[in-house]
Amino acid sequence: MTDQRPAPAAGLRERKKRRTRDALLRAALLLFLSQGYERTTVDEITDAVEVSQRTFFRYFANKEEVAFAVQDLVESHFVAALRARPASEAPLEAMRNAVLAAWDTVEEAISDVVPIDLYMRGYQLIESTPALLAVHLRRSTELEEEIARLIAAREGLDLEADPRPRVAVAAFCGVMRVTGRLWGQGEDTSVSAIRRMTGAYLDQIGPALAADWRREPAAG
């Protein structure tokens, strides 16, 4: 009988490749934070890890890709949390519960790659760097479409015929952008701070859709 187990050497190579990629990622984020994204060069990142440029480009196409590598993990973590929500939850309820659950477990999801505080500071950098923010907004559009397709599938709807999934996701993602921006401008950059703000702002979607916001003037 043929032994189908993978050769140990192959496993070692994969672990070494993962360690190299993670080291490049951590070095890049630290350099972006200490001297700015645009001022950091690929040469500086590779020098910090003591590898060649060729090695860097084996793992990342460019600086932009490395800047968003952990964000990709976090977004995938949210999508997985949304897929796991009970079918009985309405779309906005499912998205709200998924994003809060994702923030509750984000450290576990990324801790093998970067420390949580490094990710949070990197996320704040994205929110405060025009070049990165522009990319973040473009990527958010792609994520919105993925979420809308997921919501449509949950509800058994044809996304191209029924606008409700895209409308609901647009409202949800609009709140995500607002909370990300406000959180990034604040002094408390912890996970608990952005989770608290996210929940509070999502809870205002219903009231914001109410017909009459006008406050009666106080009696003189």
N, C-alpha and C positions, 0 to 999 in steps of 0.2 A: 504493500500500500504506500502510495506516494505521500510524503510529508508536505502538507500545504501551508505550513506555518511560514510567515515572512522571515527572511534572514535577519538576525539581530543587527547586522551592520546597517541595513536599510533603516531600521528604527532609530539608530544612533544618528544617522545622517539627517533624518527628518527633524529630530530634536535639536540638532546643531543649527539647522536652517531656521527653525522657529526662534531659537535663542538669538541668532544674528538679526533676524527681522525685528524682534522685540527690542533689542538693544539699539538699533537704528531709530526705531520709533521713539523710544524714551529720550535718546540723545537729541533728536530733532525737536521734540516738544520742549525740552529744557532750554535749548538754544533759542527757540522762538520766543519763549517767555522772558529770557534774560536780555535779549538784544533786538527782538522784533522779528516778525516773519519775513518781511521783505529784505532785511539786512542779512539774514542767515543764508549761507551758501551750502550747496551740496558737499563741497569740499570740507567745510567745517563740520558737517554732520559725520562724514566718513572718518575724518581725523579723530573725532571724539571716540569713535568705536574702533579705530585702527583697522579699517578695511578700505578697499579700493572703491572708486566711483562705480566701477563695473559691478561690484557687489551690491551697492545701493540700488542701481537700476535693475538688478535682478529681482528685487522685491517691490520697488516703487517706481512708477513711471516718471514722477516729478515731485517737487516739494508739496504741491497741492494735495496729492494723493496721501502723502504721509501725514499731512496736517489733519486730514479727515478720516484717517484709518480707525481711530477709536470711536469716532462719531458713527461710523458705519456699524460697528459692533453694538453701540447703544441703540441705534435705530432698528437694527435687526432684533434686538432684545425686546423692544416695544412691540414690533410686529408679531413676534412669537407670543407675547403676553396677550395681544388682541385676539390672536387665533384661539387662545385657550379660554377666552371668556365664554360663559354659558350662553347658549342660543336664546335663552329667555330674556336676556338683557337687550334693551333697545339700543340702537346704534350709538347715540351720544353717551349713554350710560356705559356701554361696553368700552368705548374709547377712553372715557374718563377713568374708569376702573383699571384699564390696562396701563395707562400712563402712570398712574399712582403706584400700581404694583411694580411697574418697571423701575421707577425711582427707588422703591423699597429694596429691590434686589440688584441694582445696577453695580454695586461694588463687587458682588459675587460674580457677575457676568464678565467683568473686565479685569479683575485682580491678577489674573495670570499674565496680563499684558502690561498694564500700568497701574500704579497706585491711584486710588480714587481721587485724592487731592490734586494729582497731576492732571487727570482728565478734566476735573472741574475748572482748574485754572486754564487749561487749554480751550475749554468750551467758552469761557469768558473772553479769551483772546480772539476766538472766532467772532464773537458778538461785537468786539470793539475794533476789529481790523477791517477797513473797507474792502480790501481785496478778498479777504476770506469771507466776509459777510455776503458779498455778491455771489460767490460760489455757493454758500450755504442756502441762499434764497433759490438759486437754480436747482440745487439738489432737493430742496423742500418740495418743489413742484413735482419732481419725479416720485418722491415719497408719497405725496398726496394722492397721486394716481394709483399707486400700489394699494394704499389704504382704502381708497374708494372701491377698487375692484374686490378687495376682501370684504368690505361691508356689503356690497351688492351680492356677493356669493352667500354671505350669512343670511341675507334676507330673501334669497331666491329671486333677485331682480336682474333685469337686463340693463347693464350700466349705460348702454348707448341709447336706450329708450326711456329710461327713468332718471331724471336729474337729481333725485333726492340723495343718493349716496354721495355724489360730488358736492352737493350743497352742504350736507352735514359735515363732511370732511373739511370743506373750506372753512366752515365756522370753527371747527375744532383746531385746525392747524393755524388759523388766524390767531386764536388765543395762545397757542404754543409760541408763535413768533413774538407776540406782545410780552408774554411772561419771560421769555428768553432775553429779550432786550432790556426789560426793567430789572430783571435779576442781575444781568451783566453790568448794569450801571450801579448796583448797590454795593455795600461793603460786605455783606454776608454772602459768600459764594459757596456755602455748604449745600449738600444734597437736600437737607431738611428745609432749607430756605426756598429752593426752587420748587420742591414738592408742595410746600405749604402755599406758595403763591399760585402754582398751577391749579391746585384744587379750588382755591378761593375764586380765581378768575373763571374757571370752567363753570362754577356754580352760578355765574352771572349771565350765562348764555340765555337762559329762559327769561329772566327779568329784562335783559337787553332787547328781547324781541317783543316785549309788551308794548301795547299801543300808545300809552301815555306815560311819558317820563316826567312831565312838568310838575314841579313842586309848587304847591300853593304858597303865595307870599305870607310871611308871618304877620299876625294881626298887629296893627300899629298901636 
